[in-house]
Amino acid sequence: MTLRGRIFGLAVLAAITAHVVTMLDFHPEQDQCSFGPVSNQRYRELLAQAEKYQWRNWPLIIWKDDTLQRLLNEQYQAMTNDANTTYERIATMHAILRGIGADFLYTEPSNDPFAQVSERGGWVFFGYQINVNRLALFYLGGRTGWLIGTLAGPKQSSSLTDFDRKHPQGDLHFVAHYPNPIDQIPDVLHRGPRSCPGVPNAALEPFFRPDAK
């Protein structure tokens, strides 16, 4: 092999190595989470279920964010039901996203989110980022995607929208955004102080159940 060929081969190997390194999990502490009465042991059971589901039911390559969004929501529906507590459902959300290698970033509103939303209505948002090359292998539009778990709180009956009716109190669903140089992700991918999603206290938990009155 010529010197030029060796240099080219080493460059290709270095590029592949760098690509693979970016897909490693650098936040294993995010799998040490517990969620109120949901222990870490139970969370790890959910994580194993989520990974098994994805291995059996998901395609090997996911090129589009709307496909990823649909798959996330279908999996969540398959793994939960309305009888689950808010704690179990947030733990399931985290397990599904960690199962694909997403990193948790923040819970919003940032200041006591469950108290704010239970009083005023609205949504609690759980923000994650993901290296989309985990899903699309080599994605040309960029590397970092934005995933959001959205949990609906009580609704204000005087201002219900069609979206509110589609996603009533206690609804939890996912939104997925791949990087796009034309329609760029806003500057929101900042890591908060916590390694795990927040959960409501026992007094507020019923306000985020689908069967709450």
PyRosetta script that sets phi, psi and omega in degrees:
from pyrosetta import init, pose_from_sequence

init()
pose = pose_from_sequence("MTLRGRIFGLAVLAAITAHVVTMLDFHPEQDQCSFGPVSNQRYRELLAQAEKYQWRNWPLIIWKDDTLQRLLNEQYQAMTNDANTTYERIATMHAILRGIGADFLYTEPSNDPFAQVSERGGWVFFGYQINVNRLALFYLGGRTGWLIGTLAGPKQSSSLTDFDRKHPQGDLHFVAHYPNPIDQIPDVLHRGPRSCPGVPNAALEPFFRPDAK")
pose.set_psi(1, 136.3)
pose.set_omega(1, -179.8)
pose.set_phi(2, -71.4)
pose.set_psi(2, 162.8)
pose.set_omega(2, 177.7)
pose.set_phi(3, -60.1)
pose.set_psi(3, -40.4)
pose.set_omega(3, 179.3)
pose.set_phi(4, -62.8)
pose.set_psi(4, -40.8)
pose.set_omega(4, 179.2)
pose.set_phi(5, -65.1)
pose.set_psi(5, -38.9)
pose.set_omega(5, 178.0)
pose.set_phi(6, -64.9)
pose.set_psi(6, -43.2)
pose.set_omega(6, 179.2)
pose.set_phi(7, -62.0)
pose.set_psi(7, -43.5)
pose.set_omega(7, 178.8)
pose.set_phi(8, -62.5)
pose.set_psi(8, -42.6)
pose.set_omega(8, -179.7)
pose.set_phi(9, -64.0)
pose.set_psi(9, -41.3)
pose.set_omega(9, 177.8)
pose.set_phi(10, -65.1)
pose.set_psi(10, -37.5)
pose.set_omega(10, 178.3)
pose.set_phi(11, -64.5)
pose.set_psi(11, -43.0)
pose.set_omega(11, 178.5)
pose.set_phi(12, -63.4)
pose.set_psi(12, -44.0)
pose.set_omega(12, 179.4)
pose.set_phi(13, -62.2)
pose.set_psi(13, -41.8)
pose.set_omega(13, 178.8)
pose.set_phi(14, -63.8)
pose.set_psi(14, -40.6)
pose.set_omega(14, 180.0)
pose.set_phi(15, -64.7)
pose.set_psi(15, -42.5)
pose.set_omega(15, 179.3)
pose.set_phi(16, -65.5)
pose.set_psi(16, -42.5)
pose.set_omega(16, 179.2)
pose.set_phi(17, -61.3)
pose.set_psi(17, -45.3)
pose.set_omega(17, 178.7)
pose.set_phi(18, -62.1)
pose.set_psi(18, -38.6)
pose.set_omega(18, 179.1)
pose.set_phi(19, -63.0)
pose.set_psi(19, -44.1)
pose.set_omega(19, -178.8)
pose.set_phi(20, -67.7)
pose.set_psi(20, -41.1)
pose.set_omega(20, -178.2)
pose.set_phi(21, -58.8)
pose.set_psi(21, -38.1)
pose.set_omega(21, -178.9)
pose.set_phi(22, -65.3)
pose.set_psi(22, -17.3)
pose.set_omega(22, -178.1)
pose.set_phi(23, -95.2)
pose.set_psi(23, 1.3)
pose.set_omega(23, 176.8)
pose.set_phi(24, -72.4)
pose.set_psi(24, 156.7)
pose.set_omega(24, 178.9)
pose.set_phi(25, -88.8)
pose.set_psi(25, 109.7)
pose.set_omega(25, -179.3)
pose.set_phi(26, -98.0)
pose.set_psi(26, 7.7)
pose.set_omega(26, -177.8)
pose.set_phi(27, -133.3)
pose.set_psi(27, 59.7)
pose.set_omega(27, 179.3)
pose.set_phi(28, -63.8)
pose.set_psi(28, -19.1)
pose.set_omega(28, 178.2)
pose.set_phi(29, -63.0)
pose.set_psi(29, -19.2)
pose.set_omega(29, 179.6)
pose.set_phi(30, -74.0)
pose.set_psi(30, -7.2)
pose.set_omega(30, 173.1)
pose.set_phi(31, -102.4)
pose.set_psi(31, 12.2)
pose.set_omega(31, 173.6)
pose.set_phi(32, -96.6)
pose.set_psi(32, 9.7)
pose.set_omega(32, -171.8)
pose.set_phi(33, -72.3)
pose.set_psi(33, 149.8)
pose.set_omega(33, 162.6)
pose.set_phi(34, -127.7)
pose.set_psi(34, 161.0)
pose.set_omega(34, -172.1)
pose.set_phi(35, -133.3)
pose.set_psi(35, 85.6)
pose.set_omega(35, -175.4)
pose.set_phi(36, 59.4)
pose.set_psi(36, -124.9)
pose.set_omega(36, -179.6)
pose.set_phi(37, -74.4)
pose.set_psi(37, -7.6)
pose.set_omega(37, 177.6)
pose.set_phi(38, -83.0)
pose.set_psi(38, 110.5)
pose.set_omega(38, -175.0)
pose.set_phi(39, -73.0)
pose.set_psi(39, 166.9)
pose.set_omega(39, 175.2)
pose.set_phi(40, -64.0)
pose.set_psi(40, -34.2)
pose.set_omega(40, 177.1)
pose.set_phi(41, -60.8)
pose.set_psi(41, -44.6)
pose.set_omega(41, 178.5)
pose.set_phi(42, -65.6)
pose.set_psi(42, -40.3)
pose.set_omega(42, 176.7)
pose.set_phi(43, -58.5)
pose.set_psi(43, -42.7)
pose.set_omega(43, -178.6)
pose.set_phi(44, -67.1)
pose.set_psi(44, -30.8)
pose.set_omega(44, 172.7)
pose.set_phi(45, -63.8)
pose.set_psi(45, -43.3)
pose.set_omega(45, 177.7)
pose.set_phi(46, -64.4)
pose.set_psi(46, -39.6)
pose.set_omega(46, 178.3)
pose.set_phi(47, -61.6)
pose.set_psi(47, -43.5)
pose.set_omega(47, 178.2)
pose.set_phi(48, -63.1)
pose.set_psi(48, -41.0)
pose.set_omega(48, 177.2)
pose.set_phi(49, -62.9)
pose.set_psi(49, -41.7)
pose.set_omega(49, -178.9)
pose.set_phi(50, -63.5)
pose.set_psi(50, -45.6)
pose.set_omega(50, -179.7)
pose.set_phi(51, -64.7)
pose.set_psi(51, -39.2)
pose.set_omega(51, 178.2)
pose.set_phi(52, -64.3)
pose.set_psi(52, -43.1)
pose.set_omega(52, 178.3)
pose.set_phi(53, -60.3)
pose.set_psi(53, -47.0)
pose.set_omega(53, -178.1)
pose.set_phi(54, -63.7)
pose.set_psi(54, -39.8)
pose.set_omega(54, 179.0)
pose.set_phi(55, -62.8)
pose.set_psi(55, -38.5)
pose.set_omega(55, -175.2)
pose.set_phi(56, -85.1)
pose.set_psi(56, -30.1)
pose.set_omega(56, -168.0)
pose.set_phi(57, -115.9)
pose.set_psi(57, -16.7)
pose.set_omega(57, -176.2)
pose.set_phi(58, -94.6)
pose.set_psi(58, 149.1)
pose.set_omega(58, 173.6)
pose.set_phi(59, -67.7)
pose.set_psi(59, 159.9)
pose.set_omega(59, -179.3)
pose.set_phi(60, -68.3)
pose.set_psi(60, -34.0)
pose.set_omega(60, -177.9)
pose.set_phi(61, -127.2)
pose.set_psi(61, 133.2)
pose.set_omega(61, 179.6)
pose.set_phi(62, -122.1)
pose.set_psi(62, 103.7)
pose.set_omega(62, -173.2)
pose.set_phi(63, -83.1)
pose.set_psi(63, -24.7)
pose.set_omega(63, -171.0)
pose.set_phi(64, -120.7)
pose.set_psi(64, 144.6)
pose.set_omega(64, -179.6)
pose.set_phi(65, -70.5)
pose.set_psi(65, -29.6)
pose.set_omega(65, 178.3)
pose.set_phi(66, -69.2)
pose.set_psi(66, -30.6)
pose.set_omega(66, 173.9)
pose.set_phi(67, -66.9)
pose.set_psi(67, -44.9)
pose.set_omega(67, 178.0)
pose.set_phi(68, -60.7)
pose.set_psi(68, -43.5)
pose.set_omega(68, -179.9)
pose.set_phi(69, -59.7)
pose.set_psi(69, -44.4)
pose.set_omega(69, 179.2)
pose.set_phi(70, -62.9)
pose.set_psi(70, -44.0)
pose.set_omega(70, -179.0)
pose.set_phi(71, -63.6)
pose.set_psi(71, -41.2)
pose.set_omega(71, 178.3)
pose.set_phi(72, -61.2)
pose.set_psi(72, -46.0)
pose.set_omega(72, -178.0)
pose.set_phi(73, -68.8)
pose.set_psi(73, -37.1)
pose.set_omega(73, 176.7)
pose.set_phi(74, -64.7)
pose.set_psi(74, -40.9)
pose.set_omega(74, 179.7)
pose.set_phi(75, -66.6)
pose.set_psi(75, -41.3)
pose.set_omega(75, 178.7)
pose.set_phi(76, -60.0)
pose.set_psi(76, -43.5)
pose.set_omega(76, 179.2)
pose.set_phi(77, -63.8)
pose.set_psi(77, -34.8)
pose.set_omega(77, -179.6)
pose.set_phi(78, -71.9)
pose.set_psi(78, -26.9)
pose.set_omega(78, -174.3)
pose.set_phi(79, -99.5)
pose.set_psi(79, -4.9)
pose.set_omega(79, -176.1)
pose.set_phi(80, -133.9)
pose.set_psi(80, 169.7)
pose.set_omega(80, 169.7)
pose.set_phi(81, -151.4)
pose.set_psi(81, 172.1)
pose.set_omega(81, -174.4)
pose.set_phi(82, -66.8)
pose.set_psi(82, -15.3)
pose.set_omega(82, 179.1)
pose.set_phi(83, -78.0)
pose.set_psi(83, -17.3)
pose.set_omega(83, 179.5)
pose.set_phi(84, -66.2)
pose.set_psi(84, 143.1)
pose.set_omega(84, 174.7)
pose.set_phi(85, -70.3)
pose.set_psi(85, 164.7)
pose.set_omega(85, 175.5)
pose.set_phi(86, -58.5)
pose.set_psi(86, -36.6)
pose.set_omega(86, -180.0)
pose.set_phi(87, -62.5)
pose.set_psi(87, -46.0)
pose.set_omega(87, -179.7)
pose.set_phi(88, -64.8)
pose.set_psi(88, -38.0)
pose.set_omega(88, -177.5)
pose.set_phi(89, -72.1)
pose.set_psi(89, -37.2)
pose.set_omega(89, 175.7)
pose.set_phi(90, -67.4)
pose.set_psi(90, -39.4)
pose.set_omega(90, 176.7)
pose.set_phi(91, -61.8)
pose.set_psi(91, -39.5)
pose.set_omega(91, 178.5)
pose.set_phi(92, -65.9)
pose.set_psi(92, -42.5)
pose.set_omega(92, 175.7)
pose.set_phi(93, -55.3)
pose.set_psi(93, -49.3)
pose.set_omega(93, -178.2)
pose.set_phi(94, -63.4)
pose.set_psi(94, -40.8)
pose.set_omega(94, 179.9)
pose.set_phi(95, -62.8)
pose.set_psi(95, -42.5)
pose.set_omega(95, 179.7)
pose.set_phi(96, -62.6)
pose.set_psi(96, -44.6)
pose.set_omega(96, -178.1)
pose.set_phi(97, -72.8)
pose.set_psi(97, -38.2)
pose.set_omega(97, 175.4)
pose.set_phi(98, -66.6)
pose.set_psi(98, -30.0)
pose.set_omega(98, 179.0)
pose.set_phi(99, -60.8)
pose.set_psi(99, -29.1)
pose.set_omega(99, 177.8)
pose.set_phi(100, -98.7)
pose.set_psi(100, 6.4)
pose.set_omega(100, 176.0)
pose.set_phi(101, 89.5)
pose.set_psi(101, 17.8)
pose.set_omega(101, 178.7)
pose.set_phi(102, -77.4)
pose.set_psi(102, 149.9)
pose.set_omega(102, 178.1)
pose.set_phi(103, -107.9)
pose.set_psi(103, 128.1)
pose.set_omega(103, 177.5)
pose.set_phi(104, -70.0)
pose.set_psi(104, 139.2)
pose.set_omega(104, -179.8)
pose.set_phi(105, -117.2)
pose.set_psi(105, -49.8)
pose.set_omega(105, -170.8)
pose.set_phi(106, -159.4)
pose.set_psi(106, 159.4)
pose.set_omega(106, 165.9)
pose.set_phi(107, -115.4)
pose.set_psi(107, 133.6)
pose.set_omega(107, 179.3)
pose.set_phi(108, -130.8)
pose.set_psi(108, 149.1)
pose.set_omega(108, 1.1)
pose.set_phi(109, -58.2)
pose.set_psi(109, 150.1)
pose.set_omega(109, -171.5)
pose.set_phi(110, -73.6)
pose.set_psi(110, -25.5)
pose.set_omega(110, -176.5)
pose.set_phi(111, -105.9)
pose.set_psi(111, 103.6)
pose.set_omega(111, 177.9)
pose.set_phi(112, 50.5)
pose.set_psi(112, 62.0)
pose.set_omega(112, -170.9)
pose.set_phi(113, -61.0)
pose.set_psi(113, -39.5)
pose.set_omega(113, -175.3)
pose.set_phi(114, -71.9)
pose.set_psi(114, -35.4)
pose.set_omega(114, 175.6)
pose.set_phi(115, -66.3)
pose.set_psi(115, -44.0)
pose.set_omega(115, 179.5)
pose.set_phi(116, -60.2)
pose.set_psi(116, -49.4)
pose.set_omega(116, -174.2)
pose.set_phi(117, -72.1)
pose.set_psi(117, -36.2)
pose.set_omega(117, 179.0)
pose.set_phi(118, -64.8)
pose.set_psi(118, -29.3)
pose.set_omega(118, -179.0)
pose.set_phi(119, -85.4)
pose.set_psi(119, -41.5)
pose.set_omega(119, -172.0)
pose.set_phi(120, -103.6)
pose.set_psi(120, -13.4)
pose.set_omega(120, -172.2)
pose.set_phi(121, 85.8)
pose.set_psi(121, 171.1)
pose.set_omega(121, 178.0)
pose.set_phi(122, 115.9)
pose.set_psi(122, -146.5)
pose.set_omega(122, -170.5)
pose.set_phi(123, -133.7)
pose.set_psi(123, 147.9)
pose.set_omega(123, 164.4)
pose.set_phi(124, -102.3)
pose.set_psi(124, 131.7)
pose.set_omega(124, -176.4)
pose.set_phi(125, -112.4)
pose.set_psi(125, 136.2)
pose.set_omega(125, 175.7)
pose.set_phi(126, -116.4)
pose.set_psi(126, 112.6)
pose.set_omega(126, -175.2)
pose.set_phi(127, -97.0)
pose.set_psi(127, 138.3)
pose.set_omega(127, 178.9)
pose.set_phi(128, -135.2)
pose.set_psi(128, 157.5)
pose.set_omega(128, 169.0)
pose.set_phi(129, -122.4)
pose.set_psi(129, 155.5)
pose.set_omega(129, 179.3)
pose.set_phi(130, -146.5)
pose.set_psi(130, 142.1)
pose.set_omega(130, 169.6)
pose.set_phi(131, -75.9)
pose.set_psi(131, 108.4)
pose.set_omega(131, -173.1)
pose.set_phi(132, -67.7)
pose.set_psi(132, -13.5)
pose.set_omega(132, 175.3)
pose.set_phi(133, -67.1)
pose.set_psi(133, -18.1)
pose.set_omega(133, 171.5)
pose.set_phi(134, -62.2)
pose.set_psi(134, -29.5)
pose.set_omega(134, -174.4)
pose.set_phi(135, -106.3)
pose.set_psi(135, -34.0)
pose.set_omega(135, -174.7)
pose.set_phi(136, -110.8)
pose.set_psi(136, 5.4)
pose.set_omega(136, 177.5)
pose.set_phi(137, 69.1)
pose.set_psi(137, -74.5)
pose.set_omega(137, 175.1)
pose.set_phi(138, -129.0)
pose.set_psi(138, 99.3)
pose.set_omega(138, -176.7)
pose.set_phi(139, -101.0)
pose.set_psi(139, 120.8)
pose.set_omega(139, -171.4)
pose.set_phi(140, -79.4)
pose.set_psi(140, -16.8)
pose.set_omega(140, -175.4)
pose.set_phi(141, -79.7)
pose.set_psi(141, -8.0)
pose.set_omega(141, -176.7)
pose.set_phi(142, 142.9)
pose.set_psi(142, -178.7)
pose.set_omega(142, -173.9)
pose.set_phi(143, -110.3)
pose.set_psi(143, -39.6)
pose.set_omega(143, -169.2)
pose.set_phi(144, -99.9)
pose.set_psi(144, 121.2)
pose.set_omega(144, 176.3)
pose.set_phi(145, -103.6)
pose.set_psi(145, 163.7)
pose.set_omega(145, -177.2)
pose.set_phi(146, -118.5)
pose.set_psi(146, 124.3)
pose.set_omega(146, 177.8)
pose.set_phi(147, -120.3)
pose.set_psi(147, 140.3)
pose.set_omega(147, -177.1)
pose.set_phi(148, -132.4)
pose.set_psi(148, 126.3)
pose.set_omega(148, 166.6)
pose.set_phi(149, -94.9)
pose.set_psi(149, 128.1)
pose.set_omega(149, -176.4)
pose.set_phi(150, -118.5)
pose.set_psi(150, 125.0)
pose.set_omega(150, -178.9)
pose.set_phi(151, -115.8)
pose.set_psi(151, 121.1)
pose.set_omega(151, -176.5)
pose.set_phi(152, -82.6)
pose.set_psi(152, 132.6)
pose.set_omega(152, 173.0)
pose.set_phi(153, -94.1)
pose.set_psi(153, -164.4)
pose.set_omega(153, 179.5)
pose.set_phi(154, -59.1)
pose.set_psi(154, 148.2)
pose.set_omega(154, -179.4)
pose.set_phi(155, -101.5)
pose.set_psi(155, 143.5)
pose.set_omega(155, 174.3)
pose.set_phi(156, -88.8)
pose.set_psi(156, 109.5)
pose.set_omega(156, -171.8)
pose.set_phi(157, -61.6)
pose.set_psi(157, -24.0)
pose.set_omega(157, -177.9)
pose.set_phi(158, -75.8)
pose.set_psi(158, -14.2)
pose.set_omega(158, -175.6)
pose.set_phi(159, -134.2)
pose.set_psi(159, 34.5)
pose.set_omega(159, -179.4)
pose.set_phi(160, -68.9)
pose.set_psi(160, 134.4)
pose.set_omega(160, 174.5)
pose.set_phi(161, -107.5)
pose.set_psi(161, 170.7)
pose.set_omega(161, 176.3)
pose.set_phi(162, -59.8)
pose.set_psi(162, -35.6)
pose.set_omega(162, 178.4)
pose.set_phi(163, -65.0)
pose.set_psi(163, -39.6)
pose.set_omega(163, 177.6)
pose.set_phi(164, -62.9)
pose.set_psi(164, -40.2)
pose.set_omega(164, -179.8)
pose.set_phi(165, -68.0)
pose.set_psi(165, -33.4)
pose.set_omega(165, 178.6)
pose.set_phi(166, -72.9)
pose.set_psi(166, -30.5)
pose.set_omega(166, -177.8)
pose.set_phi(167, -125.2)
pose.set_psi(167, 78.6)
pose.set_omega(167, -174.4)
pose.set_phi(168, -73.7)
pose.set_psi(168, 178.3)
pose.set_omega(168, 179.8)
pose.set_phi(169, -48.9)
pose.set_psi(169, 134.2)
pose.set_omega(169, 179.1)
pose.set_phi(170, 86.7)
pose.set_psi(170, -9.8)
pose.set_omega(170, 179.2)
pose.set_phi(171, -65.9)
pose.set_psi(171, 136.1)
pose.set_omega(171, 173.3)
pose.set_phi(172, -126.5)
pose.set_psi(172, 124.4)
pose.set_omega(172, 178.4)
pose.set_phi(173, -144.8)
pose.set_psi(173, 169.5)
pose.set_omega(173, -174.2)
pose.set_phi(174, -111.7)
pose.set_psi(174, 149.5)
pose.set_omega(174, 170.3)
pose.set_phi(175, -127.2)
pose.set_psi(175, 135.8)
pose.set_omega(175, -176.9)
pose.set_phi(176, -125.7)
pose.set_psi(176, 136.1)
pose.set_omega(176, 176.9)
pose.set_phi(177, -131.3)
pose.set_psi(177, 119.0)
pose.set_omega(177, 169.5)
pose.set_phi(178, -82.9)
pose.set_psi(178, 155.6)
pose.set_omega(178, 176.2)
pose.set_phi(179, -63.5)
pose.set_psi(179, 141.8)
pose.set_omega(179, -177.1)
pose.set_phi(180, -147.4)
pose.set_psi(180, 117.8)
pose.set_omega(180, -177.3)
pose.set_phi(181, -64.5)
pose.set_psi(181, -19.7)
pose.set_omega(181, 180.0)
pose.set_phi(182, -89.0)
pose.set_psi(182, -51.1)
pose.set_omega(182, 178.3)
pose.set_phi(183, -107.7)
pose.set_psi(183, 83.4)
pose.set_omega(183, -168.9)
pose.set_phi(184, -76.4)
pose.set_psi(184, 149.4)
pose.set_omega(184, 174.2)
pose.set_phi(185, -67.7)
pose.set_psi(185, 133.6)
pose.set_omega(185, 178.6)
pose.set_phi(186, -64.3)
pose.set_psi(186, 166.6)
pose.set_omega(186, -175.7)
pose.set_phi(187, -79.9)
pose.set_psi(187, 72.8)
pose.set_omega(187, -175.9)
pose.set_phi(188, -123.6)
pose.set_psi(188, -3.3)
pose.set_omega(188, -172.5)
pose.set_phi(189, -86.5)
pose.set_psi(189, 68.1)
pose.set_omega(189, 179.6)
pose.set_phi(190, -116.1)
pose.set_psi(190, 135.3)
pose.set_omega(190, -177.9)
pose.set_phi(191, -77.6)
pose.set_psi(191, 127.7)
pose.set_omega(191, 177.7)
pose.set_phi(192, -82.9)
pose.set_psi(192, -173.2)
pose.set_omega(192, -175.2)
pose.set_phi(193, -78.6)
pose.set_psi(193, -12.5)
pose.set_omega(193, -174.7)
pose.set_phi(194, -106.0)
pose.set_psi(194, 150.7)
pose.set_omega(194, 176.8)
pose.set_phi(195, -92.7)
pose.set_psi(195, -10.1)
pose.set_omega(195, -174.7)
pose.set_phi(196, -133.6)
pose.set_psi(196, 150.8)
pose.set_omega(196, 176.5)
pose.set_phi(197, -60.3)
pose.set_psi(197, 146.2)
pose.set_omega(197, 176.3)
pose.set_phi(198, -73.3)
pose.set_psi(198, 159.9)
pose.set_omega(198, 175.4)
pose.set_phi(199, -135.2)
pose.set_psi(199, 156.3)
pose.set_omega(199, 178.6)
pose.set_phi(200, -76.0)
pose.set_psi(200, 157.5)
pose.set_omega(200, 172.2)
pose.set_phi(201, -74.2)
pose.set_psi(201, 172.8)
pose.set_omega(201, -173.6)
pose.set_phi(202, -60.8)
pose.set_psi(202, -32.8)
pose.set_omega(202, -179.0)
pose.set_phi(203, -70.8)
pose.set_psi(203, -31.9)
pose.set_omega(203, -176.5)
pose.set_phi(204, -93.4)
pose.set_psi(204, -17.4)
pose.set_omega(204, -174.9)
pose.set_phi(205, -54.5)
pose.set_psi(205, -40.9)
pose.set_omega(205, -179.0)
pose.set_phi(206, -61.2)
pose.set_psi(206, -25.0)
pose.set_omega(206, -179.8)
pose.set_phi(207, -69.5)
pose.set_psi(207, -9.6)
pose.set_omega(207, -178.5)
pose.set_phi(208, -116.8)
pose.set_psi(208, 14.3)
pose.set_omega(208, 174.9)
pose.set_phi(209, -92.6)
pose.set_psi(209, 144.4)
pose.set_omega(209, 176.6)
pose.set_phi(210, -61.3)
pose.set_psi(210, -27.9)
pose.set_omega(210, -176.6)
pose.set_phi(211, -97.6)
pose.set_psi(211, 9.4)
pose.set_omega(211, -179.7)
pose.set_phi(212, -69.1)
pose.set_psi(212, 147.0)
pose.set_omega(212, -179.1)
pose.set_phi(213, -108.0)
pose.dump_pdb("model.pdb")
